Amino acid sequence: MVYVQNHLGQPLMPTQDHRKVRLLLKAGAAVVVRRTPFTIRLTTRTKTYVQPVILGVDAGSKTVGMSAVTFGESHVATRKEELFAAELTPRNDVVKNLSDRRELRRSRRNRTTRYRQPRFNNRVHSKHKGWLAPSVEVKIQEHITGIKRACEILPVGRVVIETAEFDLQLLKAIADGRPVPQGEDYQKGEMYGFYNVRQYVFWRDGYACRCCGAHGKGVKFHTHHLESRKTGGNAPDDLVTVCDKCHKAFHAGLITDAKLKKRSRPSTRDAAFMGIMRKTLLQRLRAELPVPVVETRGYITKATRERFLKLPKSHTNDALAIAMGRHGFGIEEVTYMPQSGRIYQIKPVRHHNRQLHKAIPKKGGRRQRSQGPKYVQGFRRFDKVWYRGQECFIWGLRTSGYFQLKLIDGTKIHESAKAGELALLERSSGYLIA
């Protein structure tokens, strides 16, 4: 599929006539705008005829599915097919990066302004209405950017997005085998009646070590973090009961018990993310997009995908069902729906490293720079290159002219490829697309 824009940069209907595209490019009547997905822009004025296109979006914390569909029966719209399908993987490293920054900041202040007076009126969430945590904010922005990029190459007339609402109390009750919460049960969480989290964790684990099983009088217990406090928290699901001996041995690296690492129930972090970002995502999409944005529900998507489309579960298939469902084209029966032959993989990346120096200095106390050069022999990090018959991305570069190459999913192609063996295909733009 080749995506087309008019001379003003406005999207037209895509084409599969590759011969015509080659002739237009050769004659200078069109120029290449983007290589992936392949997009051209006409250089001369042309008539604009577009079909109704609906973009379905399956919002998510780990993967976002997108599908653009045209489904017309009029003299203007005759095609029935999926024009675009993509899976976007939002960044999940923001919490770790902010935690690293916090540790470095605290260490620096302890060295330089050790006795600085405490401040209590500098909390951003109390000053700015509508503030969200950076880990949530980045996911919302990546949803919006992905949708805007799809609207740049296709004449989207409506965006239908599925935003899920999760009942965390209900999910926890089902995982624990407890009755479904009703009424006042929502005011009585799992720690109701306990003095603090520590006492609840001890009671939950039966006042016994999860590693060696030690219990009884004279045994000193600790609440051990399954996940580091840097990226985790102090929720009961992140804590287990261990004795003093096992706690010291675990931190010394002497034991790595699988039972110790096992959580009491699956993590609800992604469900919490979706619950926080749902309303804000809808509000911002409706404010920033020039087309209507409609919300749909998961049960409608499932019914459309299974009863009408008869497709297996996947993010792009869910997005297709969202576009074809009640709030999209509102289909009643589909005998055949041509799907896109290619599913684009989109991954946002971080270009810059704000840390100026490495945390551990060299011998002699000399600090080593943590930032490298922006360009090495004309190549930049995350450029798409051609290497020995394969498309890949530059993930690391050295000043000596050697590059680390990987695929979009992180599969390593070469650890130190020479610059002379690389051919530049696309400059990095903050998003990897394959």
VEXKEFI-311748 format. One line per field, with one value per residue (C-alpha): residue number from 1; residue in one letter; y, z, x negated. Coordinates in pm, whole numbers, plus 32768, in hexadecimal, padded with zeros to 4 digits. Last residue first. Layout:
N
pos <- NUM, ...
code <- a, ...
c2 <- Y, ...
c3 <- Z, ...
c1 <- X, ...
//
This chain:
434
pos <- 434, 433, 432, 431, 430, 429, 428, 427, 426, 425, 424, 423, 422, 421, 420, 419, 418, 417, 416, 415, 414, 413, 412, 411, 410, 409, 408, 407, 406, 405, 404, 403, 402, 401, 400, 399, 398, 397, 396, 395, 394, 393, 392, 391, 390, 389, 388, 387, 386, 385, 384, 383, 382, 381, 380, 379, 378, 377, 376, 375, 374, 373, 372, 371, 370, 369, 368, 367, 366, 365, 364, 363, 362, 361, 360, 359, 358, 357, 356, 355, 354, 353, 352, 351, 350, 349, 348, 347, 346, 345, 344, 343, 342, 341, 340, 339, 338, 337, 336, 335, 334, 333, 332, 331, 330, 329, 328, 327, 326, 325, 324, 323, 322, 321, 320, 319, 318, 317, 316, 315, 314, 313, 312, 311, 310, 309, 308, 307, 306, 305, 304, 303, 302, 301, 300, 299, 298, 297, 296, 295, 294, 293, 292, 291, 290, 289, 288, 287, 286, 285, 284, 283, 282, 281, 280, 279, 278, 277, 276, 275, 274, 273, 272, 271, 270, 269, 268, 267, 266, 265, 264, 263, 262, 261, 260, 259, 258, 257, 256, 255, 254, 253, 252, 251, 250, 249, 248, 247, 246, 245, 244, 243, 242, 241, 240, 239, 238, 237, 236, 235, 234, 233, 232, 231, 230, 229, 228, 227, 226, 225, 224, 223, 222, 221, 220, 219, 218, 217, 216, 215, 214, 213, 212, 211, 210, 209, 208, 207, 206, 205, 204, 203, 202, 201, 200, 199, 198, 197, 196, 195, 194, 193, 192, 191, 190, 189, 188, 187, 186, 185, 184, 183, 182, 181, 180, 179, 178, 177, 176, 175, 174, 173, 172, 171, 170, 169, 168, 167, 166, 165, 164, 163, 162, 161, 160, 159, 158, 157, 156, 155, 154, 153, 152, 151, 150, 149, 148, 147, 146, 145, 144, 143, 142, 141, 140, 139, 138, 137, 136, 135, 134, 133, 132, 131, 130, 129, 128, 127, 126, 125, 124, 123, 122, 121, 120, 119, 118, 117, 116, 115, 114, 113, 112, 111, 110, 109, 108, 107, 106, 105, 104, 103, 102, 101, 100, 99, 98, 97, 96, 95, 94, 93, 92, 91, 90, 89, 88, 87, 86, 85, 84, 83, 82, 81, 80, 79, 78, 77, 76, 75, 74, 73, 72, 71, 70, 69, 68, 67, 66, 65, 64, 63, 62, 61, 60, 59, 58, 57, 56, 55, 54, 53, 52, 51, 50, 49, 48, 47, 46, 45, 44, 43, 42, 41, 40, 39, 38, 37, 36, 35, 34, 33, 32, 31, 30, 29, 28, 27, 26, 25, 24, 23, 22, 21, 20, 19, 18, 17, 16, 15, 14, 13, 12, 11, 10, 9, 8, 7, 6, 5, 4, 3, 2, 1
code <- a, i, l, y, g, s, s, r, e, l, l, a, l, e, g, a, k, a, s, e, h, i, k, t, g, d, i, l, k, l, q, f, y, g, s, t, r, l, g, w, i, f, c, e, q, g, r, y, w, v, k, d, f, r, r, f, g, q, v, y, k, p, g, q, s, r, q, r, r, g, g, k, k, p, i, a, k, h, l, q, r, n, h, h, r, v, p, k, i, q, y, i, r, g, s, q, p, m, y, t, v, e, e, i, g, f, g, h, r, g, m, a, i, a, l, a, d, n, t, h, s, k, p, l, k, l, f, r, e, r, t, a, k, t, i, y, g, r, t, e, v, v, p, v, p, l, e, a, r, l, r, q, l, l, t, k, r, m, i, g, m, f, a, a, d, r, t, s, p, r, s, r, k, k, l, k, a, d, t, i, l, g, a, h, f, a, k, h, c, k, d, c, v, t, v, l, d, d, p, a, n, g, g, t, k, r, s, e, l, h, h, t, h, f, k, v, g, k, g, h, a, g, c, c, r, c, a, y, g, d, r, w, f, v, y, q, r, v, n, y, f, g, y, m, e, g, k, q, y, d, e, g, q, p, v, p, r, g, d, a, i, a, k, l, l, q, l, d, f, e, a, t, e, i, v, v, r, g, v, p, l, i, e, c, a, r, k, i, g, t, i, h, e, q, i, k, v, e, v, s, p, a, l, w, g, k, h, k, s, h, v, r, n, n, f, r, p, q, r, y, r, t, t, r, n, r, r, s, r, r, l, e, r, r, d, s, l, n, k, v, v, d, n, r, p, t, l, e, a, a, f, l, e, e, k, r, t, a, v, h, s, e, g, f, t, v, a, s, m, g, v, t, k, s, g, a, d, v, g, l, i, v, p, q, v, y, t, k, t, r, t, t, l, r, i, t, f, p, t, r, r, v, v, v, a, a, g, a, k, l, l, l, r, v, k, r, h, d, q, t, p, m, l, p, q, g, l, h, n, q, v, y, v, m
c2 <- 7F73, 80C4, 814E, 8296, 83C0, 8431, 836B, 83A3, 82A0, 81B4, 81F4, 80ED, 8035, 7F5D, 8083, 80E2, 7F9A, 7EB8, 7E82, 7DB6, 7D31, 7CC4, 7CC9, 7C90, 7DBD, 7DB0, 7EC6, 7E05, 7E46, 7ED2, 7F43, 802B, 8053, 8198, 81D3, 82D3, 81B6, 8185, 80CC, 8072, 80A7, 8010, 7EF0, 7EA1, 7D6D, 7D16, 7D32, 7E6D, 7F72, 8088, 8122, 822F, 81E9, 8293, 8376, 8331, 842A, 83A0, 83A7, 84A0, 850E, 84D4, 840F, 846B, 83BC, 847C, 83DA, 8485, 848C, 8419, 8381, 823B, 8271, 82F6, 8224, 82E2, 832F, 849D, 8587, 84CC, 8561, 8447, 84A8, 83EA, 832D, 823D, 8215, 80C2, 8086, 7F30, 7F3F, 7E22, 7DC5, 7D18, 7DF3, 7D32, 7CED, 7CC2, 7BAA, 7B3F, 7C62, 7C83, 7D92, 7EA5, 7FE3, 80A3, 8114, 8138, 7FE8, 7F2C, 7F3D, 802B, 7F7A, 7E26, 7E97, 7F17, 7DC6, 7D19, 7E01, 7DB0, 7C3B, 7B3A, 7A5D, 7AD3, 7A6A, 7BC1, 7BB5, 7AEB, 7AE4, 7C3C, 7CF7, 7C55, 7C94, 7E03, 7E3E, 7D98, 7E76, 7FC1, 80E6, 8254, 833F, 844B, 8534, 85CD, 8707, 865C, 8720, 875E, 8615, 8557, 8619, 85CE, 845D, 842B, 84E4, 8407, 82BC, 8313, 82B0, 8174, 8104, 8125, 806C, 7F4A, 7F44, 7F38, 7E22, 7D21, 7BB4, 7B22, 7AA9, 7AFA, 79FA, 7A7A, 79CC, 7883, 7892, 78A1, 7963, 792D, 79A5, 7AF5, 7BBC, 7C57, 7AFA, 7A7F, 7BA6, 7B6F, 79F6, 7A1D, 7B2C, 7A64, 7AB2, 7B34, 7BAF, 7D08, 7D8F, 7D0F, 7DC1, 7F16, 7FBB, 801F, 7FB1, 805E, 80DC, 8018, 7EE4, 7DD3, 7CA8, 7D8E, 7CD1, 7D0E, 7C96, 7B95, 7B43, 79E0, 79BB, 792E, 7869, 7855, 77EF, 777E, 779A, 789A, 7918, 7943, 7909, 79EE, 7956, 7A08, 7AE5, 7B33, 7BAA, 7C75, 7D19, 7D79, 7E21, 7ED9, 7F8D, 7F6E, 7E67, 7E6E, 7EA6, 7E4A, 7D9E, 7ECB, 7F24, 804E, 7F7F, 7E7A, 7F83, 7F37, 7DF3, 7D3E, 7BF2, 7ADA, 7A78, 7989, 7A56, 7AA6, 7AEB, 7BD9, 7C8F, 7CC6, 7D40, 7E3B, 7EB0, 7EF7, 7F46, 803C, 8002, 8107, 809B, 81AE, 820B, 831E, 83B5, 844D, 83CF, 843F, 8367, 83C0, 84D9, 8440, 8310, 83F7, 84A9, 835C, 82FB, 8452, 8445, 82EA, 834F, 8485, 83B7, 82BB, 83D4, 8475, 8333, 82FB, 8474, 8475, 8546, 86B4, 871B, 8854, 88CD, 8947, 8821, 871D, 87E1, 87C6, 88F1, 896C, 8883, 88EA, 886B, 8951, 88EB, 884D, 876D, 8867, 87E6, 8675, 861C, 86E8, 861E, 84D1, 853F, 85AC, 8468, 8396, 8463, 844C, 82D3, 82C3, 839F, 82BB, 8181, 820C, 8284, 8133, 80AD, 8158, 8114, 7FF1, 804C, 7F3D, 7F99, 7F57, 8034, 8027, 7F10, 7EC7, 7F08, 7FE8, 8088, 81DF, 82FC, 824E, 81C9, 8080, 80D4, 8027, 80C6, 8052, 80DC, 7FF1, 8046, 7F6A, 7FFE, 7F1A, 7F30, 8024, 7FF7, 80A6, 7FDC, 80E9, 80D3, 81D2, 820B, 8263, 82E6, 82F3, 840C, 84CA, 85F5, 867E, 86CC, 87ED, 878B, 871E, 85E5, 8568, 8401, 831A, 81C7, 8166, 8169, 822C, 8380, 84B1, 842F, 8528, 8532, 85C1, 85B6, 84D2, 83B5, 83D3, 83D5, 82AD, 81E3, 822A, 81C1, 8077, 8040, 8048, 7FE7, 813B, 8203, 82F5, 845F, 850A, 8684, 86F1, 8821, 877E, 8652, 8531, 83C0, 8280, 8157, 8000
c3 <- 842F, 84D4, 85E6, 8671, 86EA, 8587, 8525, 83C1, 82C3, 81D2, 8214, 8180, 8269, 8212, 820A, 836E, 83F4, 84C3, 8630, 86F0, 85CA, 8595, 86FD, 8725, 87E1, 8757, 865C, 85D2, 8655, 85DE, 86B9, 85F9, 85BB, 8542, 864A, 86F4, 875A, 8714, 87B4, 8752, 85DB, 853B, 8449, 82E5, 8256, 8119, 81B2, 827C, 820F, 830C, 83DC, 84BD, 862E, 869C, 8598, 8463, 8399, 83FD, 856C, 85C3, 8718, 87D2, 8918, 8A6D, 8BB0, 8BDC, 8CC7, 8E10, 8E80, 8FE9, 8FB5, 8F3F, 8E6B, 8EEF, 8F3E, 8EFF, 8D97, 8D34, 8C83, 8CCB, 8BE9, 8AEB, 89B0, 889E, 8955, 887D, 8809, 8767, 863B, 8596, 8450, 8400, 8292, 81A7, 8216, 8241, 813C, 81E7, 8169, 81C3, 82AB, 8363, 8435, 8409, 84D6, 840E, 854F, 869A, 8675, 85F0, 84B4, 853C, 8690, 85E6, 8521, 8662, 8708, 85DD, 85FF, 8771, 8748, 8796, 8672, 8560, 851B, 8487, 84E7, 8625, 86B7, 865E, 867C, 87C9, 8859, 87F1, 8887, 89CE, 89D7, 89CE, 88DC, 88E5, 87BC, 873E, 8631, 8543, 8567, 8671, 8792, 8880, 8849, 886E, 89A9, 8A52, 89F3, 8A76, 8BB9, 8BFD, 8BCE, 8C5D, 8DC8, 8D91, 8C79, 8D56, 8E75, 8D8E, 8D1F, 8E89, 8EF3, 8F2A, 8F3B, 9098, 91C1, 9106, 90CA, 910B, 9259, 91D1, 90C4, 91CE, 916F, 928E, 92D2, 9225, 935D, 9356, 935B, 946F, 9550, 9521, 9546, 969F, 9716, 96B6, 9583, 954D, 93F2, 935F, 9204, 9213, 9361, 92C1, 932E, 91D8, 909B, 8FB0, 90A5, 91C3, 911C, 90CD, 91AC, 92D6, 941E, 9551, 966F, 9782, 98BB, 9937, 9AB4, 9AD2, 99B2, 9841, 9746, 95F3, 953A, 942D, 9472, 95E1, 96C3, 9774, 96A3, 9561, 9566, 96D9, 96A6, 9573, 9637, 9756, 9667, 95AB, 96E5, 9811, 9777, 9784, 960F, 9552, 9432, 9400, 94BF, 941B, 92E3, 93C5, 942F, 9301, 925A, 922B, 916F, 9260, 9293, 91B9, 91DA, 9065, 9053, 917D, 90ED, 8FA0, 904F, 9123, 8FED, 8F2C, 8DD6, 8CD9, 8B74, 8A68, 8908, 880A, 86D7, 8602, 84EB, 8392, 8357, 8209, 8226, 8234, 8336, 83F9, 844A, 84D4, 85A9, 863E, 869A, 872F, 8807, 8891, 88CB, 898B, 8A6D, 8AB5, 8B07, 8BFA, 8CBC, 8D0D, 8D3B, 8E53, 8DFE, 8E3F, 8E02, 8ED4, 8EFF, 9054, 9136, 9040, 9015, 917C, 91D4, 930D, 9408, 940E, 9507, 955F, 94BA, 95AA, 94BB, 93A0, 92D5, 9317, 9393, 927A, 917A, 920E, 9216, 90AA, 903C, 90ED, 905C, 8EFC, 8F18, 8F90, 8E70, 8D76, 8E17, 8E13, 8CAB, 8C24, 8BB0, 8A5D, 898C, 8892, 875F, 8689, 8529, 841E, 82F5, 81CF, 823C, 8124, 808C, 7F5D, 7EB3, 7F4C, 7E68, 7DB3, 7F05, 7FB5, 8093, 8191, 81BE, 82E4, 83AF, 84BE, 85F4, 871A, 8847, 8913, 8A79, 8B23, 8A2E, 8940, 8827, 871E, 85F2, 84DE, 83FA, 828A, 81B2, 804B, 7FB6, 7E72, 7E53, 7CFB, 7CB5, 7CCC, 7C7D, 7D5D, 7DE3, 7F31, 7F62, 808E, 80CC, 8233, 8269, 815A, 819F, 80C9, 7F74, 7E5D, 7D4E, 7BF1, 7BB8, 7A88, 7B30, 7C6F, 7BAE, 7AD7, 7C0A, 7CB1, 7B77, 7B73, 7CE7, 7CB7, 7E1C, 7E75, 7FAB, 7FBE, 7FEE, 8113, 811A, 80E1, 8010, 7ECA, 7F14, 7FF3, 7F97, 8057, 7F9A, 8000
c1 <- 7C66, 7C94, 7BB0, 7C34, 7B67, 7B20, 79EC, 7978, 79DC, 792A, 77B7, 76D0, 75E4, 74B7, 73C4, 7429, 73A5, 7486, 742D, 7531, 75F5, 775F, 77DF, 7957, 79E2, 7B46, 7AFB, 79D2, 7876, 7729, 7605, 751F, 73AB, 730E, 71FF, 72E2, 73C3, 7534, 7658, 77BB, 779B, 78D2, 790A, 7972, 78C9, 7809, 76B0, 76FA, 77F6, 7828, 793F, 78AE, 78E7, 77A2, 770D, 763C, 756D, 7419, 747D, 758E, 7614, 74CF, 74D7, 7560, 74F9, 73B6, 72B9, 7269, 7101, 70D9, 6F81, 700C, 7141, 7289, 73C0, 7503, 74B1, 74B4, 75A6, 76E7, 77F2, 77E0, 7897, 7948, 7A59, 7B1C, 7C84, 7CD2, 7DB1, 7DDF, 7E9F, 7F8D, 7F7D, 8071, 818D, 82CE, 83D8, 852C, 8609, 876C, 87B2, 88FE, 899A, 8899, 88A3, 879E, 86F9, 87B5, 8865, 873A, 8666, 855D, 8556, 8546, 8415, 8375, 83B7, 8318, 81EB, 81C2, 81F2, 8300, 8360, 8450, 85B6, 860E, 877E, 87AD, 8649, 85BE, 8708, 8761, 8607, 8607, 875F, 86EF, 85BB, 8670, 867C, 861E, 864C, 855C, 85E5, 84E4, 8409, 8331, 8298, 83BE, 8471, 8329, 82D4, 841F, 8419, 82B7, 8306, 8433, 837A, 8222, 8256, 8323, 823C, 8108, 81B2, 8202, 8096, 801D, 810B, 7FF6, 805D, 809C, 7FCC, 7E8F, 7D7C, 7C1C, 7BF2, 7C6F, 7B62, 7A53, 791C, 782C, 76C8, 76EC, 7695, 77F0, 788A, 77A5, 77FD, 7972, 794E, 78AD, 79A1, 7AD4, 7BA1, 7D04, 7D5B, 7D9B, 7DF8, 7F5E, 7F8C, 7F44, 7E00, 7D84, 7CDD, 7BE9, 7AE2, 7B77, 7AE4, 7BDA, 7C24, 7BE9, 7BA8, 7C7A, 7B9C, 7BD2, 7B0C, 7B41, 7B30, 7C8D, 7D1E, 7CD4, 7BC5, 7C4E, 7B03, 7B5C, 7CBB, 7C61, 7D8C, 7E83, 7F9E, 7F3A, 8072, 8043, 7EDB, 7F42, 805D, 7F74, 7E82, 7F93, 8008, 80F2, 81D1, 834E, 837D, 823D, 82F3, 83D2, 850C, 85B3, 85FF, 869E, 879B, 8875, 8811, 86C8, 86DB, 868A, 851B, 8453, 8315, 82FA, 8472, 8461, 8333, 83E2, 851E, 845F, 83A5, 84E5, 8456, 84E2, 846C, 8448, 849E, 8466, 852F, 8496, 8566, 852F, 83CD, 8341, 8204, 8091, 8093, 81B6, 80DD, 7FD0, 80D4, 8147, 7FE3, 7F9F, 80D9, 808E, 7F23, 7F92, 8075, 7F61, 7E6A, 7F5E, 7F96, 7E24, 7DFC, 7F03, 8031, 807C, 81E4, 81C9, 8065, 7FF0, 8049, 7FC9, 7E85, 7E15, 7D39, 7DEB, 7D47, 7BDB, 7ADA, 79B5, 7870, 777B, 76BD, 76B2, 7589, 7550, 76AD, 7740, 767B, 76E8, 7852, 7842, 779A, 78A1, 79BF, 7932, 7919, 7A80, 7AF1, 7A45, 7AD8, 7C3B, 7C16, 7BA0, 7CF1, 7D05, 7E38, 7E3E, 7F0B, 7FA9, 8013, 8118, 816F, 825D, 8345, 8437, 8589, 8572, 86A0, 86B7, 871F, 883B, 88AF, 886E, 8749, 866B, 8516, 8445, 8321, 829C, 81D4, 816A, 80B8, 7FD3, 7F51, 8044, 8160, 824C, 82E8, 8312, 83FB, 83C9, 84F4, 84D3, 85F0, 8576, 84AC, 84B7, 83D0, 8384, 8218, 8122, 7FBC, 7E9D, 7F44, 7EC1, 7E50, 7E63, 7DC1, 7E0D, 7CEB, 7C31, 7CC2, 7D02, 7C98, 7CD7, 7DE1, 7E10, 7C98, 7CBC, 7C02, 7CCF, 7E17, 7DA8, 7D45, 7E93, 7F51, 7E94, 7ED8, 8051, 80AA, 8137, 8187, 82AC, 8246, 819C, 8163, 7FFC, 805B, 7FE8, 80C6, 805D, 804A, 800D, 7F7B, 8000
//
